[in-house]
Amino acid sequence: MATFGELLTAADRYLTQATAELDRPETEHQARHPGTVNELARLTTVLARYGERIGNSFGLAPANTETVRSAARTFTQNLHQAARILGTPEWTEPGGPDLAWTLRAAANTLGCGLDLLTSHTTPTPGQAQPATANTTVITDPEASSALLHRLGQYARTLGRLAERSSPDARQAAHPLLQAATCTEGLHPTAALALEGIRLRSTGERIQPLPGESTEELLHGIHISTQRLRNLNPLLAGTHTWRYLATAAAITCQLNGHITGVITRRLRDLGHPHQAAPLNPAAQDIRVLGRKWRAIAREWDTLFETRLTPGTTPAAIDASDLIIRLGRLIYTDPAWTPGPKARSEIAPPERLVPDAAHAGALGLAVLRSIEACTALAADHTAVADATKIAMMRRTLPRYAGHRTPAAARTIRTRYQTTHHHGRETTAALGKALLAAIPEHSPTAAETALIVHRASTPPGHESPAALAAQSFPNITAQALRMLGKQTASDPPPLSNSSRSPNRAR
């Protein structure tokens, strides 16, 4: 599934394509065509929606500086004025020249990006919390400033196109260019974390199969960690929490091994400075594993019965994660945890052939640690432990309704594990960002995870969706983008296009 950064990159390509045509003789004819004016109006409307969302911090408690929000409001006012001049766009397939199709593609792509961001600030069916942890990234002042500056560049392109358009549409050029001007004072800082955001969703479980390729293993790990981060605590019983603590300890043990391999391999590849920060991060992961083992022992004390994995979705996802992490680092393609498991570590050069693979492997570790940390944050586990402790007759008696010592201990252990997990996630993420190329595919999501770990998530009020047909048009455009991003957009020509090609 495409990230917000990938959608912006696709929009850049479409608008760059449109800009390249500005000085060609046939551009004025295409720009005057009613179909092009209609798409100009549509794209202007989409940019105005972005401005509205940034101006009101996506309906959340204001996190943006007033400078950014004020610029966004001025930006939006100018775009609304341009939109009134251009008229209400018709929701039909473009009937005009290639320039109209290019503007439609840009509008659809940017619309999908806005809906992707907005999906994290609105409730989903059956979810009590309206916002995700990514809202702190979406409303971050630097990210908003960078995004608004980029939108201003898009508005400038539209203004230059409007200047070449029909006499009526030409009047929209001035407010469009004014919209661009009001964003020039913003600092176009990098917003890697924002670019790493994906559509809010939870993938379906992928059952591990022997002999999966490295890419399949990494994708499966991504799905399992995503599902664990979005765990519904109401579906997890006390035995599940008990098993998840043990699974988290095993996960940290495996991740410690993997991080060690990445570190050694980076040194072998001639990157000792990039490898150095990973050493303390690996140690932090091992310490985190010991904290999870301590929580598991507390659960064992409460139950005093043999541990069984259980069949709840969370237990299955945790088992899938362990299996795939093990198959990443061990030579046995059918590896499963247990006393008879073959634990021969795969050759480092096979696991990490180059620095780019080090980033992908490190991201899998980072996702796993973040997922375990999310489990430590859930108060349902502590509540369940407290209930069990209160019901245990063998525990020392206590006066009144005072929480039993066993419950207090497990609560403290979860709190310290969650705190240490966030610190470990941030430290590992920063180490990875220093080790991998800045513009690599993994850098944006790594930065996003670091931001989530460094900023406590907020519980904010919901905001309305931006698109009229979310999520259908988003899903459709994302599918098409997956087919298109591997190659450059088709060049402009005078030939006609089919509706399917334009989508």
C-alpha positions in Angstrom: 0.0 0.0 0.0 1.4 3.4 -1.0 2.6 5.9 1.6 1.7 9.6 1.7 5.2 10.4 0.4 4.7 8.1 -2.6 1.4 9.8 -3.4 3.0 13.2 -3.2 5.8 12.0 -5.5 3.3 10.8 -8.0 1.5 14.2 -7.9 4.8 15.9 -8.4 5.4 13.9 -11.5 2.0 14.7 -13.0 2.3 18.5 -12.3 5.9 18.5 -13.5 4.6 17.0 -16.7 1.9 19.7 -17.0 4.5 22.4 -16.3 6.8 21.1 -19.0 4.0 21.8 -21.5 3.6 25.4 -20.6 5.9 26.8 -23.3 4.7 24.6 -26.1 2.5 26.2 -28.8 -0.3 23.6 -28.4 -0.5 24.1 -24.6 -2.7 27.3 -24.9 -5.2 25.4 -27.0 -5.3 22.5 -24.4 -5.5 25.0 -21.5 -8.5 26.8 -23.0 -10.4 23.6 -23.5 -13.5 23.4 -21.2 -12.4 19.9 -20.0 -9.1 21.3 -18.9 -10.8 24.2 -17.1 -13.0 21.7 -15.3 -10.0 19.7 -14.1 -8.2 23.0 -13.1 -11.2 23.7 -10.9 -11.2 20.2 -9.4 -7.5 20.4 -8.5 -8.0 23.9 -7.0 -10.8 22.5 -4.8 -8.5 19.6 -3.6 -5.8 22.1 -2.7 -8.3 24.2 -0.8 -9.4 21.1 1.2 -5.8 20.6 2.2 -5.6 24.2 3.3 -8.7 23.9 5.4 -7.4 20.8 7.1 -4.0 22.3 7.9 -5.7 25.6 9.0 -7.8 23.8 11.7 -5.2 21.2 12.5 -7.3 18.4 11.0 -10.0 19.1 13.5 -7.8 18.2 16.4 -6.4 20.2 19.3 -4.1 22.8 17.7 -0.6 21.5 17.5 0.5 23.6 14.5 2.0 27.0 15.2 -0.2 30.0 14.5 2.2 31.0 11.7 1.4 27.8 9.8 -2.3 27.9 10.5 -2.6 31.6 9.5 -0.7 30.9 6.3 -3.0 27.9 5.6 -6.1 30.1 6.1 -4.9 32.7 3.7 -3.9 30.0 1.3 -7.4 28.6 1.5 -9.2 31.9 1.0 -7.3 32.6 -2.2 -8.0 29.1 -3.5 -11.7 29.4 -2.7 -11.7 32.7 -4.7 -10.1 31.0 -7.6 -12.5 28.1 -7.3 -15.5 30.4 -7.5 -14.1 31.9 -10.7 -13.4 28.5 -12.3 -16.8 27.1 -11.3 -18.0 23.9 -9.7 -16.2 20.9 -11.3 -18.3 18.2 -12.9 -17.8 14.7 -11.7 -17.5 13.1 -15.1 -14.6 11.6 -17.0 -12.5 14.3 -18.7 -13.6 14.8 -22.3 -10.7 17.1 -23.2 -7.1 16.9 -24.2 -4.2 15.2 -22.4 -3.6 18.1 -20.2 -7.0 17.6 -18.7 -6.2 14.0 -18.0 -2.9 14.9 -16.4 -4.7 17.4 -14.0 -7.3 14.8 -13.2 -4.6 12.3 -12.3 -3.0 14.8 -10.0 -6.3 15.7 -8.4 -7.1 12.1 -7.7 -3.7 11.3 -6.3 -3.7 14.4 -4.0 -7.2 13.6 -3.0 -6.1 10.1 -2.0 -3.3 11.6 0.0 -5.6 13.9 1.9 -8.0 11.0 2.7 -5.0 8.9 3.8 -4.1 11.6 6.3 -7.6 12.2 7.4 -8.2 8.5 8.0 -5.9 8.8 11.1 -8.0 11.6 12.6 -11.4 10.0 12.3 -13.0 7.0 14.0 -13.3 3.7 12.3 -16.4 1.4 12.7 -16.3 -0.2 16.1 -13.3 1.8 17.3 -13.7 3.9 20.5 -10.6 6.0 19.9 -11.1 8.5 17.0 -7.4 9.2 16.3 -4.3 7.2 15.8 -0.8 7.9 17.1 0.1 9.4 13.7 -2.0 12.5 14.5 1.0 14.0 16.3 3.0 13.6 13.0 0.2 15.0 10.9 -0.2 18.1 13.0 3.5 18.6 13.7 4.4 22.3 12.9 7.4 21.4 10.8 5.5 18.7 8.8 2.6 21.1 8.2 4.9 23.9 7.2 6.7 21.6 4.7 3.4 20.3 3.3 1.9 23.7 2.9 5.0 25.0 1.1 4.7 22.1 -1.3 1.0 22.8 -1.9 2.0 26.4 -2.6 4.2 25.2 -5.5 1.3 23.2 -6.9 -0.9 26.4 -6.7 1.8 28.3 -8.6 1.7 25.7 -11.4 -2.1 26.0 -11.6 -1.8 29.8 -11.7 0.6 29.6 -14.6 -1.8 27.2 -16.4 -4.8 29.6 -15.7 -2.8 32.5 -17.3 -2.8 30.4 -20.5 -6.5 29.4 -20.2 -9.8 30.9 -21.4 -10.6 34.6 -20.7 -12.9 33.7 -17.8 -10.6 31.2 -16.3 -7.7 33.6 -16.6 -9.1 35.7 -13.8 -8.4 32.8 -11.4 -4.6 33.1 -12.1 -4.2 36.0 -9.6 -5.7 34.3 -6.5 -3.9 31.1 -7.4 -0.5 32.9 -7.6 -1.4 34.8 -4.4 -2.1 31.4 -2.7 1.4 30.3 -3.7 3.0 33.6 -2.5 1.6 33.3 1.0 3.4 29.9 1.5 6.8 31.2 0.4 7.8 32.4 3.9 7.4 28.9 5.3 10.5 26.8 5.7 10.4 23.7 3.4 12.0 21.4 6.0 12.1 17.7 5.4 9.0 15.8 6.7 10.1 12.2 6.4 7.8 11.1 9.2 4.7 12.5 7.5 5.7 10.9 4.2 5.9 7.5 5.8 2.2 7.4 6.8 0.0 4.8 5.2 -3.8 4.5 4.9 -5.3 3.5 8.3 -6.0 -0.2 8.0 -5.3 -3.6 9.4 -4.2 -6.3 7.0 -5.6 -9.8 7.0 -3.4 -12.4 8.6 -0.9 -14.2 6.2 -0.2 -17.7 7.4 3.6 -18.5 7.5 4.7 -21.1 5.0 8.0 -23.0 4.9 10.4 -21.6 2.3 9.1 -18.0 2.1 11.4 -15.6 0.4 13.0 -12.7 2.4 10.5 -10.3 0.8 7.6 -12.5 1.9 9.0 -12.9 5.4 9.4 -9.1 5.7 5.9 -8.5 4.4 4.4 -11.0 6.8 6.3 -9.4 9.7 4.8 -6.1 8.7 1.3 -7.5 8.7 1.7 -9.2 12.1 3.2 -6.1 13.7 0.4 -4.0 12.3 -2.2 -6.4 13.7 -0.6 -6.4 17.1 -0.4 -2.7 17.2 -4.1 -2.5 16.4 -5.1 -5.2 18.8 -8.6 -5.1 20.2 -8.1 -5.7 23.9 -11.7 -6.9 24.3 -10.9 -9.9 22.2 -7.8 -10.9 24.3 -8.3 -13.0 27.4 -6.0 -13.3 30.4 -4.3 -16.4 29.0 -3.6 -14.3 25.8 -1.8 -11.6 27.8 0.2 -14.2 29.5 1.3 -15.7 26.2 2.0 -12.3 24.6 4.5 -11.5 27.4 6.4 -14.6 26.6 6.1 -14.0 22.9 7.4 -10.4 23.3 10.4 -11.8 25.2 11.2 -14.2 22.4 10.7 -11.5 19.8 13.2 -9.3 21.6 15.7 -12.2 21.7 15.4 -12.8 18.0 15.6 -9.1 17.2 18.7 -8.7 19.3 20.4 -11.4 17.1 19.2 -9.7 13.9 20.4 -6.3 15.0 23.8 -7.8 15.8 24.0 -9.3 12.4 23.1 -6.0 10.8 25.8 -4.3 12.9 28.6 -6.7 11.9 27.5 -6.7 8.3 27.6 -2.9 8.0 31.2 -2.9 9.4 32.1 -5.6 6.9 30.6 -3.4 4.1 32.9 -0.5 5.2 30.4 1.5 7.2 31.8 1.4 10.7 30.4 4.8 11.7 26.8 3.8 10.7 27.2 0.5 12.5 28.4 2.0 15.8 25.0 3.4 17.1 23.4 0.0 16.5 25.5 -1.7 19.3 23.8 0.1 22.2 20.5 -0.3 20.4 21.0 -4.1 20.3 21.8 -4.0 24.1 18.6 -2.0 24.8 16.6 -4.7 22.9 18.2 -7.4 25.0 17.3 -5.5 28.2 13.8 -5.1 27.0 13.6 -8.8 26.4 14.5 -9.4 30.1 11.8 -7.0 31.2 9.3 -9.0 29.2 10.5 -12.3 30.7 9.9 -10.7 34.2 6.4 -9.9 33.2 5.9 -13.5 31.9 7.1 -14.8 35.3 4.6 -12.7 37.1 1.8 -14.2 34.9 3.2 -17.6 35.7 2.9 -16.8 39.4 -0.7 -15.8 39.0 -1.7 -18.9 37.0 0.6 -21.7 38.3 -0.3 -23.7 35.3 1.5 -24.7 32.1 1.6 -22.0 29.4 -0.3 -22.7 26.2 -0.2 -20.3 23.2 -4.0 -20.1 22.9 -6.0 -19.5 19.7 -7.0 -15.9 19.9 -6.1 -13.7 17.0 -3.4 -11.8 19.0 -1.7 -15.0 20.1 -1.7 -16.3 16.5 -0.3 -13.0 15.3 2.5 -13.1 17.9 3.3 -16.7 16.9 3.5 -15.7 13.2 5.8 -12.9 14.1 8.2 -15.2 16.0 8.2 -17.8 13.3 9.0 -15.3 10.5 11.7 -13.5 12.6 13.3 -16.9 13.2 13.2 -17.9 9.6 14.8 -14.6 8.7 17.9 -15.2 10.8 18.2 -19.0 10.9 19.1 -21.4 8.1 16.0 -23.7 8.6 13.3 -22.5 6.2 10.7 -24.3 8.3 12.0 -23.0 11.6 9.6 -23.0 14.6 10.4 -22.1 18.2 11.0 -25.1 20.5 13.7 -27.2 22.2 14.4 -29.1 18.9 14.6 -26.0 16.7 17.7 -25.7 14.5 19.3 -22.4 15.5 22.1 -22.1 13.0 22.4 -18.4 12.0 22.3 -17.7 8.2 25.4 -16.3 6.6 25.4 -12.5 7.2 26.2 -11.8 3.6 23.0 -13.6 2.6 20.9 -11.8 5.1 22.4 -8.3 4.5 24.0 -8.2 1.0 24.1 -4.4 1.1 23.2 -1.3 3.1 19.7 -1.1 1.5 18.9 -4.5 2.8 20.2 -3.5 6.2 17.6 -0.8 6.2 14.8 -3.2 5.3 15.8 -5.7 7.9 16.2 -3.0 10.5 12.8 -1.7 9.8 11.3 -5.2 10.4 13.1 -5.2 13.8 11.8 -1.7 14.5 8.3 -2.6 13.7 8.5 -5.6 16.0 9.8 -3.7 18.9 7.2 -1.0 18.5 4.4 -3.7 18.4 5.7 -5.2 21.6 5.8 -1.8 23.2 2.2 -1.2 22.2 1.2 -4.4 24.0 2.9 -3.0 27.2 0.8 0.1 27.0 -2.6 -1.7 27.1 -4.2 -1.3 30.6 -6.5 -4.2 29.9 -3.7 -6.7 30.7 -3.1 -5.0 34.0 -6.8 -5.0 34.8 -7.1 -8.7 34.0 -4.1 -9.4 36.2 -5.6 -7.5 39.1 -8.9 -9.4 38.8 -7.0 -12.7 38.9 -5.0 -11.6 41.9 -8.1 -10.5 43.8 -9.7 -13.9 43.2 -6.7 -15.9 44.2 -7.4 -17.3 47.7 -3.7 -18.3 48.1 -2.6 -14.7 48.0 -1.9 -12.9 51.3 -5.0 -11.2 52.7 -5.3 -7.5 52.4 -7.4 -4.8 54.0 -10.4 -3.3 52.3 -10.1 -2.9 48.5 -6.4 -2.4 48.4 -4.8 -3.8 45.2 -2.9 -7.0 45.9 0.9 -6.9 45.8 1.0 -9.2 42.8 -1.2 -6.9 40.8 0.8 -3.8 41.8 4.0 -5.6 40.7 2.7 -6.5 37.3 1.4 -3.0 36.8 4.7 -1.5 37.6 6.5 -4.0 35.3 4.2 -3.1 32.4 4.8 0.6 33.0 8.6 0.4 33.0 8.6 -2.0 30.0 6.4 0.4 28.0 8.7 3.3 28.9 11.9 1.4 28.1 10.2 0.1 24.9 9.6 3.6 23.7 13.1 4.6 24.4 14.5 1.6 22.7 12.3 2.1 19.6 13.4 5.8 19.3 17.1 4.9 19.8 17.0 2.0 17.3 15.1 4.1 14.8 17.6 7.0 15.0 20.5 4.5 14.6 18.9 3.1 11.5 18.3 6.6 10.0 22.0 7.2 10.4 22.8 3.9 8.7 20.5 4.0 5.7 20.3 6.4 2.7 18.1 9.4 3.4 15.9 8.8 0.4 15.6 5.0 0.7 12.1 3.5 0.8 12.6 2.6 4.5 13.7 6.0 5.7 10.2 7.6 5.8 8.6 4.8 7.8 11.6 4.6 10.1 11.3 8.4 10.8 7.5 7.9 11.4 8.1 5.2 14.0 10.7 7.3 15.7 8.3 10.2 15.8 5.6 8.0 17.3 8.0 6.7 19.9 9.3 10.1 20.9 5.8 11.8 21.2 3.1 10.5 23.5 0.0 9.8 21.5 -3.0 12.1 22.1 -6.6 11.3 22.2 -8.3 14.0 20.1 -11.7 14.8 18.8 -12.7 13.5 15.4 -12.7 15.4 12.1 -14.8 15.0 9.0 -13.5 13.0 6.0 -12.3 15.1 3.1 -13.3 13.0 0.1 -16.9 12.5 -1.1 -16.3 8.8 -1.9 -13.7 7.7 0.7 -12.5 5.0 0.9 -13.5 3.6 -2.5 -11.7 6.1 -4.7 -8.7 6.0 -2.5 -8.4 2.2 -2.7 -8.9 2.4 -6.5 -6.3 5.0 -7.0 -3.8 3.3 -4.7 -4.1 0.1 -6.7 -3.5 2.0 -9.9 -0.6 3.9 -8.3 1.0 0.6 -7.4 1.1 -0.2 -11.2 2.2 3.2 -12.3 4.9 4.3 -9.8 7.4 1.8 -11.3 7.6 3.9 -14.4 7.3 7.5 -15.4 3.9 8.9 -16.3 3.0 8.6 -20.0 4.1 11.6 -22.1 1.5 14.1 -23.3 0.3 13.6 -26.8 -2.7 14.5 -28.9 -4.0 11.0 -28.9 -7.2 10.1 -27.0 -7.1 8.1 -23.8 -9.6 5.6 -22.4 -11.2 6.3 -19.0 -9.4 3.3 -17.5 -6.0 4.7 -18.4 -6.8 8.0 -16.8 -7.8 6.7 -13.4 
